[in-house]
């Protein structure tokens, strides 16, 4: 059954909505929406054209789906830009909307009150402190251990937190209230399964990619450990993790942005290797599933980092897969969801122990650590 969607602009229902393109991403804190609308031209009177006036950029936007008992909030954000062609007396145009978290992504973290340093809290609590002035909600499904953080004037609020989240092996995605969700691994499981081909098919394979671009046989992380007792950086550390799926010699060396210990270095090296295998930056091994349904049989919307079993013999998949990205397309006549699926291990999940082909293997080795004098 098609979704019954509606759009609120500054709390008022928009009467001219005709299409929606909604994007979610397991590795991106922003939900993004492009809404097609019809609006009244500036010189048209209300009596001539029964459409709302032009939407100003910066307006608050909320996308909702009508429910049997209560409506569901899908996206809360700001209208970042408007564009389209003028057709008098009405305008057919598009509103580009991003989650409210866009403000912490683009704005600097004002550290004057804190001396550009926050002490002895987990990363989720640090995020709440830095994001609070922007009224961006923070949901903590997984968190780091207690840590101190410091940053330079001018550094973006989101980047201050995101660097430390990577250090802890955490990922961030968006939420319907416009905020950010911290999680690690698979967030939950969708009911049922996707089946392509045969009489039992309930979806189709839209695209398959098996790429080595951006993958390395070894991922190295190098950094210096800060020892408070000495007051200086005095130990160099090196973490190395191998990717057995890459058959020739290819090395990636990264420098740790902040002070570390052994657990930090190993976690970060393994995290980067897994993400590359799952198509971070658009590469790796992944499959795009197309389905007219936006929800599983239990009524839950497809959400990033949630898993569902996929049986797709045409691309040798028979295992639990995680949703890396989702693109939901809607009009009053039709709808479709395009879901990019990856092995759960690429987002920090557990081995699904399925029956898929070798192309779906991901790095499984643990990182090695050594200190360099």
Residue pairs with C-beta under 8 A, 6 or more apart in sequence:
2 330
2 334
2 335
3 65
3 294
3 330
3 335
4 65
4 66
5 17
5 20
5 63
5 64
5 65
5 66
5 74
5 330
6 13
6 14
6 17
6 63
6 64
6 66
7 13
7 14
7 17
7 20
7 35
7 37
7 61
7 62
7 63
7 64
8 14
8 60
8 61
8 62
8 64
9 52
9 55
9 59
9 60
9 61
9 79
10 59
10 60
11 60
12 52
14 35
14 37
14 52
14 55
15 50
15 51
15 52
16 37
16 38
16 39
16 51
16 52
17 35
17 36
17 37
18 36
18 37
18 38
18 331
18 332
19 35
19 36
19 329
19 330
19 331
20 33
20 34
20 35
20 36
20 63
20 328
20 329
20 330
20 331
21 33
21 34
21 327
21 328
21 329
21 330
22 31
22 32
22 33
22 63
22 74
22 75
22 326
22 327
22 328
22 329
22 330
23 31
23 32
23 33
23 325
23 326
23 327
23 328
24 31
24 173
24 174
24 303
24 304
24 325
24 326
24 328
25 173
25 174
25 304
25 324
25 325
25 326
26 171
26 173
26 304
26 305
26 322
26 323
26 324
26 325
26 347
27 171
27 172
27 173
27 275
27 280
27 324
27 347
28 172
28 173
28 174
29 99
29 101
29 105
29 158
29 172
29 173
29 174
29 180
30 98
30 99
30 101
30 102
30 105
30 174
31 74
31 75
31 77
31 98
31 99
31 174
31 175
31 176
31 178
32 96
32 97
32 98
32 99
33 61
33 63
33 75
33 77
33 95
33 96
33 97
33 98
34 94
34 95
34 96
34 97
35 61
35 63
35 94
35 95
35 97
36 92
36 93
36 94
37 52
37 55
37 92
37 93
37 94
37 95
38 51
38 90
38 91
38 92
38 93
39 51
39 52
39 53
39 54
39 55
39 90
39 91
39 93
40 46
40 49
40 51
40 52
40 53
40 54
40 89
40 90
40 91
41 49
41 54
41 86
41 88
41 89
41 90
41 91
42 54
43 89
44 88
44 89
44 90
48 89
49 89
49 90
51 90
54 82
54 91
54 93
55 79
55 82
55 95
56 79
57 79
57 80
57 81
57 82
58 78
58 79
59 78
59 79
60 76
60 77
60 78
60 79
61 75
61 76
61 77
61 78
61 79
61 95
61 97
62 73
62 75
62 76
63 73
63 74
63 75
63 97
64 71
64 72
64 73
64 74
65 71
65 72
65 74
72 176
72 301
73 176
73 177
74 176
74 301
75 97
75 99
75 176
75 178
76 99
76 100
76 176
76 177
76 178
77 97
77 98
77 99
77 100
77 102
77 178
78 97
78 98
78 100
78 102
78 103
79 95
79 96
79 97
80 96
80 97
80 98
80 102
81 95
81 96
82 93
82 94
82 95
82 96
83 93
83 94
83 96
84 91
84 92
84 93
84 94
85 91
85 92
85 93
99 174
99 175
99 178
99 179
100 134
100 135
100 136
100 178
100 179
101 131
101 136
101 158
101 174
101 178
101 179
101 180
103 134
103 136
104 130
104 131
104 134
104 136
104 156
104 157
104 158
104 180
105 156
105 157
105 158
106 156
107 134
107 156
107 157
108 153
108 154
108 155
108 156
108 157
109 130
109 151
109 155
109 156
109 157
109 160
110 133
111 117
111 151
111 153
114 129
116 150
116 151
116 152
116 153
117 148
117 149
117 150
117 151
118 126
118 129
118 130
118 148
118 149
118 150
119 148
120 146
120 147
120 148
121 129
121 146
121 147
122 140
122 143
122 144
122 145
122 146
122 147
123 143
123 144
123 147
123 149
123 161
123 164
123 165
123 168
123 170
123 182
124 138
124 140
124 143
124 144
124 182
126 147
126 149
126 161
126 164
127 138
127 161
127 180
127 182
128 138
130 157
130 160
130 161
131 137
131 138
131 157
131 161
131 179
131 180
134 157
136 178
136 179
136 180
137 175
137 177
137 178
137 179
137 180
138 179
138 180
138 182
139 175
139 179
139 180
139 181
139 182
140 181
140 182
141 181
141 182
141 183
141 184
141 187
142 170
142 182
142 183
142 184
142 185
143 168
143 170
143 182
144 164
144 165
144 167
144 168
144 170
145 168
147 164
147 168
149 160
149 164
149 258
151 160
162 172
163 257
163 258
164 258
165 171
165 172
165 182
166 268
166 271
167 256
167 257
167 258
167 260
167 264
167 267
167 268
168 264
168 267
169 184
169 267
169 268
169 270
169 271
169 348
170 182
170 183
170 184
171 182
171 183
171 184
171 305
171 347
171 348
172 180
172 181
172 182
172 183
173 180
173 181
173 183
173 304
173 305
174 180
174 181
174 304
175 181
181 187
183 305
184 348
185 305
185 344
185 347
185 348
185 349
185 350
186 305
186 306
186 307
186 322
186 344
186 347
186 348
186 349
186 350
187 303
187 304
187 305
187 306
188 303
188 306
188 307
189 306
189 307
189 308
189 320
190 296
190 298
190 300
190 302
190 306
190 307
190 308
191 296
191 297
191 298
191 300
191 308
192 296
192 297
192 308
192 309
193 308
193 309
193 310
193 311
194 202
194 203
194 289
194 291
194 308
194 309
194 310
194 311
194 312
194 341
195 201
195 202
195 203
195 311
195 312
196 203
196 204
196 205
196 289
196 311
196 312
196 313
196 314
197 312
197 313
197 314
198 313
202 291
203 289
203 290
203 291
204 289
204 290
204 291
205 287
205 288
205 289
205 290
205 312
205 314
205 315
206 288
206 289
206 290
206 338
207 287
207 288
208 286
208 287
208 288
208 315
209 279
209 283
209 284
209 285
209 286
209 287
210 285
210 359
211 279
211 283
211 284
211 285
212 246
212 283
213 283
214 276
214 280
214 281
214 283
214 284
215 243
215 245
215 246
215 250
215 276
215 277
215 283
215 284
216 243
216 246
216 250
216 251
216 252
216 273
216 276
217 242
217 243
217 246
217 247
217 248
217 249
217 250
217 251
218 240
218 241
218 242
218 243
218 250
218 251
218 252
219 240
219 241
219 243
219 251
219 252
219 254
219 269
219 272
219 273
219 276
220 238
220 239
220 240
220 251
220 252
220 253
220 254
220 269
221 238
221 239
221 240
221 253
221 254
221 255
221 256
221 265
221 268
221 269
221 272
222 236
222 237
222 238
222 253
222 254
222 255
222 256
223 236
223 237
223 255
223 256
223 258
223 259
223 260
223 265
224 233
224 234
224 235
224 236
224 237
224 256
224 259
224 260
225 233
225 234
225 235
225 236
225 237
225 259
225 260
225 261
225 371
226 232
226 233
226 259
227 233
227 234
227 235
233 259
235 371
235 372
235 373
236 371
236 372
236 373
237 256
237 260
237 262
237 265
237 369
237 370
237 371
237 372
238 265
238 369
238 370
238 371
238 372
239 262
239 265
239 266
239 268
239 269
239 367
239 368
239 369
240 269
240 367
240 368
240 369
241 266
241 269
241 270
241 273
241 363
241 365
241 366
241 367
241 368
242 363
242 365
243 273
243 276
243 277
243 363
243 365
244 361
244 363
244 364
244 365
245 277
245 361
245 362
245 363
252 272
254 272
256 264
256 265
256 268
260 268
262 369
265 367
265 369
266 366
266 367
266 369
267 367
269 367
270 363
270 366
270 367
271 348
273 363
274 345
274 346
274 347
274 348
274 362
274 363
275 346
275 347
276 283
276 284
277 284
277 285
277 343
277 345
277 346
277 362
277 363
278 284
278 285
278 286
278 324
278 342
278 343
278 345
278 346
278 347
278 362
279 285
279 286
279 324
279 340
279 342
279 346
280 346
284 342
284 346
285 342
285 343
285 359
285 360
285 362
286 324
286 340
286 341
286 342
287 310
287 312
287 315
287 317
287 321
287 340
287 341
288 338
288 339
288 340
288 341
289 310
289 312
289 338
289 339
289 341
290 336
290 337
290 338
290 339
291 336
291 337
291 339
292 334
292 335
292 336
292 337
293 337
294 301
294 302
294 328
294 335
294 337
295 301
295 302
296 302
296 308
300 306
302 323
302 326
302 328
302 337
302 339
303 323
303 326
304 323
304 324
304 325
304 326
305 322
305 323
305 347
306 322
306 323
307 320
307 321
307 322
307 323
307 344
307 349
307 352
308 320
308 321
308 323
308 341
309 319
309 320
309 321
310 317
310 318
310 319
310 320
310 321
310 341
311 317
311 318
312 318
316 356
316 357
316 359
316 360
317 354
317 356
317 357
317 360
318 354
318 355
318 356
319 343
319 352
319 353
319 354
319 355
319 356
319 360
320 344
320 352
320 354
321 341
321 342
321 343
321 344
321 352
322 341
322 342
322 343
322 344
322 346
322 347
322 349
323 339
323 340
323 341
324 340
324 341
324 342
324 346
324 347
325 339
325 340
326 337
326 338
326 339
326 340
327 337
327 338
328 335
328 336
328 337
328 338
329 335
329 336
329 337
329 338
343 352
343 360
343 362
344 350
344 351
344 352
345 351
345 352
345 362
345 363
345 364
346 362
351 364
